[in-house]
């Protein structure tokens, strides 16, 4: 069950990069509040210098803040039914950006992945061949309180991308060894990655950090 839950968490994470237009313009929080929510996914020492992408009134995904470190954080999409923010290493940005472009064309997830893999292997899409990290928070729509700037109810997920990793090449199981354990997903692909589900955060624990 843990593996299945993690799989759907990744699907949600990837779908959050769509950048769809929002239906209600007044549902978009102020830019400073989007920034605070977006960086909440990252470890505290990475938050201040992270670049932040978020939404303006027409639902367009734009840069809300330039960064000074290697992290890029994505604000919650107001058009989605769930709350989701993520911060990832800048080397993943061409891959993520290309995914948004292809999904905007209405392509399926499998088609998007197929195109990106071909482009990566043809050196047409930049994708570093080294470990890269991603941090995310997911929860119900009210998971983050924009007025107080606190996480109310969310599940952290930490991901380490290891291009082309397999169970055989790393010794990391493709199924969690125990409840709450880590596992390898998408083995053998450029975006093979280790999943580390974190301890759920509530209003009582959000001040303790990730």
Backbone as a chain_set.jsonl record, in Angstrom:
{"seq": "XXXXXXXXXXXXXXXXXXXXXXXXXXXXXXXXXXXXXXXXXXXXXXXXXXXXXXXXXXXXXXXXXXXXXXXXXXXXXXXXXXXXXXXXXXXXXXXXXXXXXXXXXXXXXXXXXXXXXXXXXXXXXXXXXXXXXXXXXXXXXXXXXXXXXXXXXXXXXXXXXXXXXXXXXXXXXXXXXXXXXXXXXXXXXXXXXXXXXXXXXXXXXXXXXX", "coords": {"N": [[0.826, -1.204, 0.0], [2.002, 1.19, 0.714], [3.747, 1.679, -1.412], [1.929, 2.032, -3.51], [0.548, 4.289, -2.624], [2.638, 6.12, -2.681], [3.177, 6.167, -5.397], [0.887, 7.405, -6.489], [1.23, 9.841, -5.278], [3.469, 10.817, -6.598], [2.421, 10.991, -9.194], [0.608, 13.048, -8.757], [2.369, 15.054, -8.028], [3.82, 15.429, -10.425], [1.742, 16.229, -12.12], [1.201, 18.664, -11.102], [2.826, 20.466, -12.318], [1.63, 21.554, -14.506], [0.588, 24.159, -14.934], [-1.976, 25.268, -15.443], [-4.67, 27.496, -16.483], [-6.346, 29.565, -14.121], [-9.664, 29.459, -12.751], [-10.932, 31.243, -11.1], [-10.006, 34.401, -10.557], [-9.617, 35.759, -8.164], [-8.811, 33.782, -6.485], [-6.141, 33.478, -6.349], [-3.4, 33.732, -4.286], [-1.605, 36.531, -2.798], [1.592, 37.531, -4.114], [3.803, 37.454, -2.305], [2.796, 35.746, -0.39], [2.407, 33.42, -1.818], [5.069, 32.822, -2.311], [6.046, 32.314, 0.281], [4.561, 30.028, 0.911], [5.406, 28.263, -1.104], [8.203, 27.872, -0.619], [8.083, 26.532, 1.745], [8.217, 23.834, 1.403], [10.877, 23.185, 1.195], [14.014, 22.405, 2.913], [14.803, 24.345, 5.848], [17.301, 25.772, 5.622], [17.56, 26.158, 2.925], [15.536, 27.736, 2.012], [15.476, 30.618, 1.933], [17.138, 31.444, -0.205], [16.016, 30.356, -2.475], [14.796, 30.217, -5.823], [11.574, 31.207, -6.971], [8.68, 30.063, -8.553], [5.479, 31.086, -9.56], [2.002, 32.115, -9.657], [0.22, 34.527, -11.64], [-2.497, 36.881, -12.128], [-3.844, 36.019, -14.471], [-3.465, 33.377, -14.421], [-1.054, 32.565, -15.381], [2.112, 30.983, -15.222], [4.87, 32.283, -13.684], [8.075, 33.809, -12.892], [8.327, 34.577, -9.598], [10.201, 35.298, -7.763], [13.648, 35.801, -7.945], [16.465, 33.604, -7.474], [19.229, 32.718, -5.225], [20.516, 30.445, -4.67], [20.727, 26.932, -5.445], [18.168, 25.973, -5.714], [14.797, 25.598, -6.936], [11.549, 26.607, -6.423], [8.125, 25.71, -6.599], [5.027, 27.248, -6.608], [1.737, 26.606, -5.195], [-0.775, 25.459, -7.4], [-3.564, 27.292, -8.072], [-5.739, 26.294, -9.446], [-5.949, 23.627, -9.007], [-7.396, 20.89, -7.171], [-6.236, 20.019, -4.859], [-3.714, 20.88, -2.402], [-0.387, 21.593, -3.275], [3.046, 21.933, -3.202], [6.404, 22.299, -4.36], [9.965, 21.892, -4.298], [12.901, 21.888, -6.164], [16.129, 20.759, -7.348], [18.064, 22.889, -9.421], [19.087, 21.725, -11.746], [17.14, 20.016, -12.628], [15.301, 21.601, -13.857], [15.067, 22.105, -16.767], [13.956, 19.645, -17.568], [11.566, 19.555, -16.064], [10.334, 21.88, -17.028], [10.024, 21.255, -19.739], [8.223, 19.179, -19.492], [5.943, 20.59, -18.643], [5.43, 22.098, -20.932], [4.777, 20.116, -22.822], [2.559, 18.864, -21.638], [0.785, 20.941, -21.722], [-0.001, 20.792, -24.292], [-1.839, 18.849, -24.249], [-1.005, 16.224, -24.112], [-0.653, 12.802, -23.03], [0.544, 11.426, -19.892], [2.252, 9.225, -20.295], [3.028, 9.644, -22.952], [4.306, 12.096, -22.751], [6.473, 11.374, -21.103], [7.726, 9.539, -22.798], [8.525, 11.178, -24.955], [10.261, 12.951, -23.657], [12.254, 11.185, -22.765], [13.38, 10.277, -25.172], [14.39, 12.717, -26.102], [16.226, 13.365, -24.091], [18.077, 11.254, -24.331], [18.992, 11.775, -26.821], [20.475, 13.958, -26.428], [19.109, 16.348, -26.66], [17.604, 17.458, -24.731], [18.466, 18.916, -21.81], [19.775, 17.146, -19.093], [21.153, 16.472, -16.201], [23.567, 13.972, -15.376], [23.658, 12.983, -12.629], [23.079, 12.631, -9.056], [20.09, 14.253, -7.891], [17.994, 16.424, -5.991], [14.592, 16.656, -4.713], [11.925, 18.232, -3.013], [8.735, 18.029, -1.508], [5.396, 19.084, -0.564], [2.2, 17.898, 0.095], [-1.371, 17.994, 0.265], [-4.791, 18.465, 1.467], [-6.885, 21.134, 0.106], [-6.93, 23.187, 2.007], [-4.517, 22.877, 3.291], [-2.441, 24.607, 3.75], [-2.174, 27.574, 5.537], [-2.618, 30.649, 4.389], [-2.854, 33.093, 5.598], [-1.65, 32.967, 8.131], [0.698, 31.848, 7.437], [1.437, 29.158, 7.809], [1.808, 25.574, 7.801], [-0.921, 23.471, 7.822], [-1.879, 20.867, 7.436], [-0.273, 18.41, 5.932], [1.56, 16.172, 3.769], [4.894, 15.344, 3.621], [7.227, 14.677, 0.978], [10.234, 13.375, -0.022], [12.588, 13.269, -2.577], [15.144, 11.627, -4.379], [16.757, 11.867, -7.302], [18.323, 9.522, -9.34], [19.802, 9.041, -12.109], [18.986, 6.454, -14.346], [19.195, 4.436, -12.465], [18.882, 1.176, -11.011], [17.398, -1.606, -9.262], [19.286, -3.618, -9.181], [21.678, -2.232, -9.699], [21.971, -0.55, -7.562], [21.129, -1.733, -5.191], [18.886, -0.922, -3.945], [15.618, -1.452, -3.056], [12.731, -1.931, -5.141], [10.379, -1.841, -3.893], [9.006, -0.725, -0.805], [10.793, -1.634, 2.142], [9.674, -1.65, 4.603], [6.904, -0.257, 6.481], [6.589, 3.125, 5.733], [9.124, 3.186, 4.724], [11.85, 3.758, 2.346], [12.042, 3.589, -1.3], [12.84, 2.548, -4.669], [11.791, 4.13, -7.588], [10.559, 4.056, -10.977], [12.735, 2.588, -12.168], [15.73, 2.327, -14.148], [15.177, 4.362, -15.919], [15.852, 7.744, -17.166], [14.908, 9.416, -15.168], [14.853, 7.876, -12.852], [14.283, 7.352, -9.395], [14.658, 7.726, -5.816], [12.266, 7.317, -3.337], [11.297, 9.026, -0.446], [9.1, 9.042, 1.913], [7.91, 11.469, 4.165], [7.268, 12.291, 7.671], [3.905, 12.993, 8.41], [2.741, 16.393, 8.532], [1.237, 18.572, 10.825], [-0.808, 21.274, 12.138], [0.14, 21.451, 14.699], [2.738, 20.58, 14.55], [4.043, 21.929, 12.515], [5.747, 24.055, 12.965], [8.147, 22.944, 13.606], [9.737, 22.387, 11.495], [10.933, 20.628, 8.485]], "CA": [[0.0, 0.0, 0.0], [2.885, 2.357, 0.764], [4.247, 1.928, -2.763], [0.826, 2.563, -4.303], [0.315, 5.665, -2.18], [3.738, 6.937, -3.18], [3.027, 6.296, -6.842], [-0.109, 8.432, -6.759], [1.794, 11.109, -4.846], [4.325, 11.272, -7.684], [1.556, 11.431, -10.287], [0.087, 14.364, -8.409], [3.486, 15.985, -8.079], [4.109, 15.758, -11.808], [0.625, 16.961, -12.724], [1.171, 20.025, -10.568], [3.649, 21.333, -13.148], [0.888, 21.88, -15.717], [0.419, 25.589, -15.119], [-3.272, 25.547, -16.067], [-5.267, 28.777, -16.128], [-7.261, 29.466, -12.999], [-11.026, 29.866, -13.083], [-11.312, 32.396, -10.287], [-8.82, 35.216, -10.396], [-9.409, 36.151, -6.79], [-8.339, 32.64, -5.708], [-4.681, 33.48, -6.371], [-2.855, 34.505, -3.167], [-0.606, 37.557, -3.101], [2.855, 36.904, -4.499], [4.632, 37.168, -1.139], [2.219, 34.591, 0.296], [2.741, 32.258, -2.647], [6.483, 32.536, -2.095], [6.186, 31.693, 1.597], [4.01, 28.669, 0.836], [6.236, 27.435, -1.99], [9.482, 27.503, -0.006], [7.855, 25.709, 2.93], [8.555, 22.449, 1.076], [12.327, 23.003, 1.246], [14.644, 22.505, 4.229], [14.933, 25.754, 6.247], [18.523, 26.432, 5.155], [17.485, 26.37, 1.484], [14.338, 28.502, 1.673], [15.683, 32.046, 1.666], [17.79, 31.694, -1.486], [15.39, 29.611, -3.577], [13.997, 30.878, -6.853], [10.185, 30.784, -6.813], [7.735, 30.199, -9.661], [4.109, 31.135, -9.061], [0.93, 32.474, -10.588], [-0.334, 35.87, -11.684], [-3.953, 36.866, -12.189], [-4.37, 35.284, -15.617], [-3.133, 31.977, -14.255], [0.224, 32.288, -16.022], [3.205, 30.639, -14.323], [5.959, 33.233, -13.902], [9.044, 33.898, -11.807], [7.93, 35.54, -8.565], [11.408, 35.737, -7.069], [14.9, 35.195, -8.393], [17.127, 32.899, -6.389], [20.673, 32.849, -5.05], [21.101, 29.121, -4.477], [20.477, 25.993, -6.545], [16.818, 25.416, -5.616], [13.66, 26.256, -7.577], [10.322, 26.2, -5.75], [6.904, 25.917, -7.381], [3.87, 27.561, -5.764], [0.526, 25.816, -5.391], [-1.619, 25.841, -8.532], [-4.91, 27.567, -7.541], [-6.759, 25.589, -10.2], [-5.975, 22.238, -8.588], [-8.268, 20.625, -6.034], [-5.403, 19.746, -3.695], [-2.547, 21.748, -2.186], [0.883, 20.937, -3.587], [4.199, 22.787, -3.5], [7.607, 21.485, -4.519], [11.238, 22.57, -4.529], [13.792, 20.917, -6.784], [17.445, 21.222, -7.78], [17.94, 23.62, -10.679], [19.41, 20.868, -12.879], [15.915, 19.366, -13.083], [14.365, 22.568, -14.417], [14.726, 21.872, -18.175], [13.092, 18.466, -17.609], [10.254, 19.955, -15.561], [9.764, 22.877, -17.947], [9.606, 20.542, -20.949], [7.0, 18.466, -19.14], [4.83, 21.548, -18.65], [5.147, 22.455, -22.327], [4.13, 18.993, -23.5], [1.23, 18.659, -21.064], [-0.067, 22.03, -22.197], [-0.494, 20.363, -25.603], [-2.84, 17.824, -24.025], [-0.428, 14.888, -24.234], [-0.757, 11.95, -21.86], [1.77, 11.308, -19.109], [3.147, 8.266, -20.938], [3.577, 10.269, -24.153], [5.257, 13.121, -22.281], [7.678, 10.677, -20.653], [8.373, 8.959, -23.973], [9.181, 12.255, -25.705], [11.398, 13.464, -22.886], [13.337, 10.203, -22.748], [14.031, 10.341, -26.479], [15.14, 13.976, -26.184], [17.372, 13.263, -23.184], [19.065, 10.328, -24.877], [19.545, 12.38, -28.039], [21.142, 15.186, -25.97], [18.321, 17.511, -27.047], [17.026, 17.979, -23.502], [19.49, 18.871, -20.759], [19.409, 16.364, -17.92], [22.424, 16.086, -15.579], [23.729, 12.573, -15.004], [24.133, 12.933, -11.243], [21.95, 12.698, -8.121], [19.443, 15.554, -7.729], [16.959, 16.323, -4.98], [13.303, 17.343, -4.799], [11.149, 18.21, -1.77], [7.367, 18.468, -1.772], [4.345, 18.984, 0.442], [0.897, 17.703, -0.525], [-2.454, 17.849, 1.218], [-6.061, 19.045, 1.023], [-6.763, 22.522, -0.329], [-6.635, 24.057, 3.144], [-3.341, 22.364, 3.989], [-1.572, 25.727, 4.102], [-2.898, 28.777, 5.926], [-1.907, 31.782, 3.798], [-2.911, 34.255, 6.49], [-0.666, 32.799, 9.209], [1.94, 31.332, 6.861], [1.767, 27.889, 8.456], [1.271, 24.331, 7.261], [-1.959, 22.944, 8.702], [-2.031, 19.426, 7.26], [0.374, 18.05, 4.672], [2.473, 15.029, 3.78], [6.141, 15.619, 2.899], [7.848, 13.627, 0.185], [11.58, 13.734, -0.432], [12.948, 12.445, -3.735], [16.502, 11.753, -4.895], [16.862, 11.336, -8.655], [19.586, 8.869, -9.677], [19.535, 8.627, -13.489], [19.152, 5.078, -14.811], [19.408, 3.5, -11.35], [18.035, -0.01, -10.934], [17.56, -2.359, -8.016], [20.536, -4.356, -9.296], [22.849, -1.355, -9.69], [22.052, 0.227, -6.325], [20.741, -2.488, -4.007], [17.702, -0.278, -3.373], [14.441, -2.2, -3.463], [11.671, -1.216, -5.859], [9.233, -1.842, -2.977], [9.485, -0.36, 0.536], [11.081, -2.786, 2.987], [8.807, -1.558, 5.777], [5.986, 0.885, 6.459], [7.307, 4.388, 5.83], [10.468, 3.07, 4.195], [12.127, 4.319, 1.019], [12.106, 2.62, -2.384], [13.245, 3.062, -5.97], [10.726, 4.185, -8.587], [10.931, 4.26, -12.387], [14.108, 2.117, -12.371], [16.226, 2.215, -15.509], [14.854, 5.547, -16.716], [16.662, 8.909, -16.783], [14.367, 10.012, -13.951], [14.778, 6.917, -11.739], [14.42, 8.13, -8.173], [14.36, 7.114, -4.529], [11.177, 7.988, -2.632], [11.391, 9.049, 1.005], [7.935, 9.715, 2.504], [8.185, 12.066, 5.47], [6.225, 12.229, 8.687], [2.868, 14.005, 8.154], [2.836, 17.639, 9.281], [-0.042, 19.17, 11.229], [-0.64, 22.606, 12.709], [0.882, 21.331, 15.948], [4.15, 20.239, 14.31], [4.59, 22.658, 11.376], [6.793, 24.974, 13.387], [9.364, 22.22, 13.911], [10.513, 22.22, 10.26], [10.771, 19.371, 7.763]], "C": [[0.862, 1.257, 0.0], [3.387, 2.724, -0.623], [3.169, 2.542, -3.632], [0.556, 4.008, -3.936], [1.391, 6.59, -2.701], [3.635, 7.182, -4.664], [2.045, 7.398, -7.184], [0.38, 9.797, -6.309], [2.688, 11.693, -5.935], [3.502, 11.74, -8.874], [1.014, 12.816, -10.014], [1.168, 15.413, -8.492], [3.761, 16.407, -9.514], [2.989, 16.565, -12.443], [0.57, 18.395, -12.239], [1.98, 20.991, -11.409], [2.935, 21.779, -14.419], [0.788, 23.375, -15.981], [-0.881, 25.942, -15.803], [-3.775, 26.926, -15.66], [-6.247, 28.576, -14.991], [-8.616, 30.02, -13.384], [-11.44, 31.114, -12.331], [-10.08, 33.217, -9.98], [-8.554, 35.569, -8.94], [-8.963, 34.995, -5.904], [-6.824, 32.598, -5.641], [-4.155, 34.331, -5.214], [-1.859, 35.559, -3.644], [0.745, 36.882, -3.334], [3.732, 36.567, -3.297], [4.116, 35.952, -0.373], [2.452, 33.305, -0.499], [4.19, 31.833, -2.413], [6.686, 31.812, -0.769], [5.686, 30.253, 1.584], [4.919, 27.757, 0.018], [7.51, 26.964, -1.298], [9.305, 26.646, 1.236], [8.173, 24.244, 2.675], [10.032, 22.156, 1.27], [12.844, 22.996, 2.687], [14.876, 23.977, 4.574], [16.166, 26.461, 5.689], [18.53, 26.695, 3.659], [16.372, 27.334, 1.083], [14.632, 29.932, 1.225], [16.256, 32.313, 0.284], [17.153, 31.021, -2.675], [14.684, 30.535, -4.563], [12.576, 30.354, -6.731], [9.373, 31.08, -8.075], [6.327, 30.17, -9.088], [3.178, 31.731, -10.093], [0.516, 33.938, -10.476], [-1.81, 35.757, -12.048], [-4.553, 36.121, -13.373], [-4.048, 33.797, -15.532], [-1.813, 31.587, -14.881], [1.279, 31.995, -14.968], [4.409, 31.514, -14.663], [6.953, 33.138, -12.738], [8.596, 34.974, -10.83], [9.138, 36.098, -7.832], [12.614, 35.032, -7.659], [15.603, 34.565, -7.199], [18.627, 33.148, -6.335], [21.321, 31.507, -4.712], [20.672, 28.215, -5.626], [19.057, 25.428, -6.548], [15.789, 26.264, -6.359], [12.398, 25.72, -6.905], [9.108, 26.588, -6.579], [5.732, 26.121, -6.442], [2.695, 26.642, -6.091], [-0.286, 26.36, -6.562], [-3.042, 26.065, -8.02], [-6.021, 26.808, -8.251], [-6.872, 24.11, -9.822], [-6.821, 22.065, -7.334], [-7.501, 20.382, -4.747], [-4.274, 20.768, -3.595], [-1.281, 20.963, -2.524], [1.932, 22.0, -3.904], [5.428, 21.89, -3.572], [8.817, 22.369, -4.754], [12.211, 21.537, -5.08], [15.097, 21.581, -7.212], [17.354, 21.811, -9.18], [18.266, 22.777, -11.91], [18.2, 20.137, -13.435], [14.991, 20.31, -13.855], [14.077, 22.367, -15.905], [13.765, 20.689, -18.351], [11.674, 18.823, -17.166], [9.567, 20.921, -16.521], [9.264, 22.221, -19.234], [8.33, 19.746, -20.69], [5.786, 19.373, -19.163], [4.433, 21.902, -20.081], [4.356, 21.345, -23.024], [2.728, 18.739, -22.951], [0.256, 19.75, -21.497], [-0.638, 21.723, -23.583], [-1.53, 19.253, -25.486], [-2.321, 16.401, -24.135], [-0.558, 14.113, -22.924], [0.583, 11.878, -21.131], [2.753, 10.356, -19.78], [3.789, 8.85, -22.197], [4.605, 11.332, -23.791], [6.568, 12.457, -21.87], [8.45, 10.106, -21.835], [9.148, 10.012, -24.755], [10.404, 12.748, -24.959], [12.552, 12.463, -22.856], [14.105, 10.211, -24.06], [14.906, 11.591, -26.565], [16.356, 13.96, -25.268], [18.47, 12.406, -23.801], [19.668, 10.812, -26.182], [20.299, 13.674, -27.721], [20.433, 16.451, -26.454], [17.668, 18.175, -25.835], [18.051, 17.806, -22.391], [18.977, 18.112, -19.537], [20.701, 15.848, -17.284], [22.461, 14.621, -15.159], [24.366, 12.475, -13.619], [22.917, 12.979, -10.321], [21.428, 14.12, -7.978], [18.256, 15.398, -6.788], [15.703, 17.117, -5.29], [12.577, 17.163, -3.467], [9.728, 18.674, -2.098], [6.489, 18.323, -0.544], [3.017, 18.856, -0.29], [-0.167, 17.516, 0.546], [-3.746, 18.388, 0.656], [-5.896, 20.532, 0.731], [-6.434, 23.476, 0.818], [-5.407, 23.654, 3.925], [-2.407, 23.467, 4.457], [-2.424, 26.946, 4.398], [-2.111, 29.993, 5.434], [-1.912, 33.017, 4.696], [-1.852, 34.168, 7.575], [0.678, 32.307, 8.693], [2.387, 30.028, 7.486], [1.124, 26.706, 7.736], [0.289, 23.767, 8.27], [-2.054, 21.418, 8.633], [-1.427, 19.038, 5.915], [1.308, 16.86, 4.87], [3.725, 15.383, 2.987], [6.577, 14.41, 2.078], [9.201, 14.149, -0.275], [12.01, 12.745, -1.517], [14.402, 12.702, -4.107], [16.548, 11.074, -6.26], [18.259, 10.759, -8.865], [19.415, 8.288, -11.081], [19.931, 7.177, -13.782], [19.408, 4.064, -13.692], [18.435, 2.339, -11.427], [18.249, -0.665, -9.576], [18.904, -3.088, -8.021], [21.761, -3.456, -9.168], [23.031, -0.601, -8.376], [21.798, -0.583, -5.06], [19.54, -1.886, -3.299], [16.458, -0.953, -3.929], [13.449, -1.324, -4.217], [10.352, -1.276, -5.092], [9.757, -1.496, -1.59], [9.67, -1.59, 1.406], [10.192, -2.816, 4.214], [7.913, -0.337, 5.644], [6.769, 2.176, 6.652], [8.708, 4.344, 5.275], [10.615, 3.669, 2.807], [12.158, 3.207, -0.02], [12.454, 3.331, -3.685], [12.075, 3.005, -6.937], [11.292, 4.481, -9.97], [12.365, 3.783, -12.662], [14.473, 2.01, -13.844], [15.929, 3.386, -16.409], [15.779, 6.707, -16.338], [16.213, 9.514, -15.464], [14.12, 8.975, -12.844], [15.045, 7.677, -10.445], [14.051, 7.329, -6.934], [13.307, 7.964, -3.84], [11.381, 7.874, -1.124], [10.156, 9.761, 1.57], [8.269, 10.227, 3.894], [7.031, 11.897, 6.44], [5.198, 13.326, 8.426], [3.009, 15.198, 9.079], [1.434, 18.129, 9.595], [0.237, 20.547, 11.805], [0.181, 22.568, 13.979], [2.373, 21.094, 15.737], [4.804, 21.087, 13.241], [5.703, 23.607, 11.757], [8.112, 24.289, 13.663], [10.228, 21.991, 12.694], [10.293, 20.855, 9.649], [11.722, 18.315, 8.27]], "O": [[0.515, 2.26, -0.623], [3.453, 3.899, -0.983], [3.439, 3.461, -4.405], [0.359, 4.854, -4.808], [1.106, 7.714, -3.116], [3.96, 8.267, -5.147], [2.312, 8.229, -8.052], [-0.007, 10.812, -6.889], [2.677, 12.9, -6.177], [3.823, 12.751, -9.498], [0.96, 13.661, -10.907], [0.934, 16.525, -8.965], [3.917, 17.595, -9.797], [3.25, 17.484, -13.22], [-0.036, 19.25, -12.885], [1.852, 22.204, -11.249], [3.57, 22.329, -15.319], [0.891, 23.811, -17.128], [-0.904, 26.825, -16.661], [-3.368, 27.467, -14.632], [-6.904, 27.538, -14.905], [-8.726, 30.918, -14.218], [-12.196, 31.941, -12.841], [-9.208, 32.782, -9.229], [-7.399, 35.668, -8.524], [-8.756, 35.183, -4.705], [-6.27, 31.754, -4.937], [-4.431, 35.529, -5.16], [-1.339, 35.481, -4.757], [1.006, 35.797, -2.814], [4.345, 35.5, -3.269], [4.899, 35.214, 0.224], [2.667, 32.239, 0.077], [4.497, 30.644, -2.328], [7.408, 30.817, -0.702], [6.305, 29.366, 2.172], [5.171, 26.615, 0.402], [7.86, 25.786, -1.379], [10.28, 26.085, 1.737], [8.379, 23.485, 3.622], [10.41, 21.004, 1.487], [12.185, 23.523, 3.583], [15.122, 24.782, 3.676], [16.086, 27.633, 5.32], [19.418, 27.389, 3.165], [16.282, 27.71, -0.086], [14.077, 30.394, 0.227], [15.899, 33.309, -0.345], [17.685, 31.097, -3.782], [14.053, 31.516, -4.169], [12.38, 29.18, -6.418], [9.381, 32.198, -8.59], [6.011, 29.338, -8.238], [3.527, 31.838, -11.269], [0.465, 34.511, -9.388], [-2.316, 34.654, -12.254], [-5.679, 35.635, -13.277], [-4.327, 33.043, -16.464], [-1.473, 30.404, -14.917], [1.342, 32.671, -13.941], [4.907, 31.491, -15.789], [6.695, 32.472, -11.735], [8.499, 36.146, -11.192], [9.111, 37.226, -7.34], [12.604, 33.816, -7.85], [15.364, 34.947, -6.053], [19.218, 33.706, -7.259], [22.531, 31.436, -4.495], [20.288, 28.711, -6.685], [18.768, 24.5, -7.303], [15.894, 27.49, -6.405], [12.204, 24.506, -6.829], [9.07, 27.66, -7.183], [5.463, 25.282, -5.582], [2.671, 25.988, -7.134], [-0.462, 27.57, -6.698], [-3.676, 25.11, -7.571], [-7.126, 26.689, -7.722], [-7.791, 23.423, -10.268], [-6.946, 22.989, -6.531], [-8.056, 20.525, -3.658], [-3.927, 21.43, -4.572], [-1.123, 19.814, -2.111], [1.726, 22.855, -4.766], [5.483, 20.846, -2.92], [8.713, 23.45, -5.332], [12.336, 20.442, -4.533], [15.162, 22.794, -7.411], [16.639, 21.281, -10.032], [17.78, 23.07, -13.002], [18.219, 19.687, -14.581], [14.005, 19.866, -14.443], [12.911, 22.453, -16.29], [12.866, 20.737, -19.19], [10.7, 18.44, -17.813], [8.373, 20.797, -16.794], [8.21, 22.586, -19.756], [7.463, 19.649, -21.558], [4.721, 18.983, -19.642], [3.248, 21.994, -20.402], [3.383, 21.614, -23.729], [1.811, 18.434, -23.712], [-0.946, 19.512, -21.622], [-1.632, 22.318, -23.997], [-2.043, 18.767, -26.495], [-3.112, 15.463, -24.24], [-0.571, 14.702, -21.843], [1.624, 12.227, -21.688], [3.95, 10.637, -19.835], [4.957, 8.585, -22.479], [5.644, 11.454, -24.44], [7.647, 12.92, -22.243], [9.679, 10.177, -21.874], [10.284, 9.779, -25.168], [11.464, 12.944, -25.554], [13.714, 12.865, -22.917], [15.334, 10.157, -24.065], [16.037, 11.526, -27.049], [17.409, 14.486, -25.63], [19.643, 12.781, -23.796], [20.719, 10.332, -26.607], [20.712, 14.398, -28.627], [21.061, 17.494, -26.638], [17.231, 19.323, -25.911], [18.453, 16.688, -22.072], [17.897, 18.394, -19.018], [21.285, 14.884, -17.779], [21.474, 14.099, -14.641], [25.469, 11.952, -13.464], [21.827, 13.335, -10.768], [22.202, 15.076, -7.946], [17.589, 14.363, -6.787], [15.733, 18.108, -6.02], [12.607, 16.087, -2.87], [9.544, 19.608, -2.879], [6.782, 17.562, 0.378], [2.739, 19.632, -1.205], [0.1, 16.949, 1.606], [-3.803, 18.739, -0.523], [-4.872, 21.121, 1.076], [-5.734, 24.468, 0.616], [-5.253, 24.035, 5.085], [-1.673, 23.301, 5.43], [-3.294, 27.311, 3.607], [-1.065, 30.329, 5.99], [-1.054, 33.889, 4.557], [-1.221, 35.17, 7.909], [1.677, 32.34, 9.412], [3.583, 29.807, 7.677], [0.049, 26.82, 7.147], [0.625, 23.603, 9.443], [-2.282, 20.758, 9.647], [-2.017, 19.312, 4.87], [1.777, 16.583, 5.974], [3.631, 15.692, 1.799], [6.32, 13.265, 2.449], [9.297, 15.234, -0.848], [11.815, 11.537, -1.384], [14.845, 13.85, -4.148], [16.396, 9.856, -6.363], [19.259, 11.426, -8.599], [18.935, 7.165, -11.229], [21.049, 6.745, -13.502], [19.803, 2.933, -13.973], [17.294, 2.503, -11.86], [19.171, -0.313, -8.839], [19.578, -3.167, -6.994], [22.771, -3.864, -8.596], [24.109, -0.073, -8.103], [22.202, -0.173, -3.972], [19.207, -2.286, -2.183], [16.273, -1.015, -5.144], [13.342, -0.125, -3.961], [9.324, -0.814, -5.587], [10.849, -1.931, -1.226], [8.823, -2.484, 1.42], [9.974, -3.875, 4.804], [8.142, 0.518, 4.788], [7.523, 2.312, 7.616], [9.427, 5.341, 5.335], [9.629, 4.042, 2.171], [12.282, 2.03, 0.32], [12.371, 4.555, -3.784], [11.44, 1.962, -7.093], [12.36, 5.076, -10.109], [13.132, 4.49, -13.316], [13.643, 1.653, -14.68], [16.38, 3.412, -17.555], [16.426, 6.656, -15.291], [17.027, 10.062, -14.72], [13.261, 9.186, -11.988], [15.921, 8.54, -10.394], [13.253, 6.393, -6.985], [13.436, 9.186, -3.766], [11.606, 6.788, -0.592], [10.172, 10.986, 1.694], [8.845, 9.503, 4.707], [5.956, 11.42, 6.075], [5.578, 14.482, 8.237], [3.349, 15.053, 10.254], [0.55, 18.104, 8.739], [1.395, 20.942, 11.945], [0.852, 23.545, 14.311], [3.182, 21.368, 16.624], [6.016, 20.988, 13.055], [6.538, 23.93, 10.912], [9.107, 24.962, 13.93], [11.334, 21.463, 12.813], [9.572, 20.022, 10.198], [11.719, 17.19, 7.769]]}, "num_chains": 1, "name": "protein.A"}
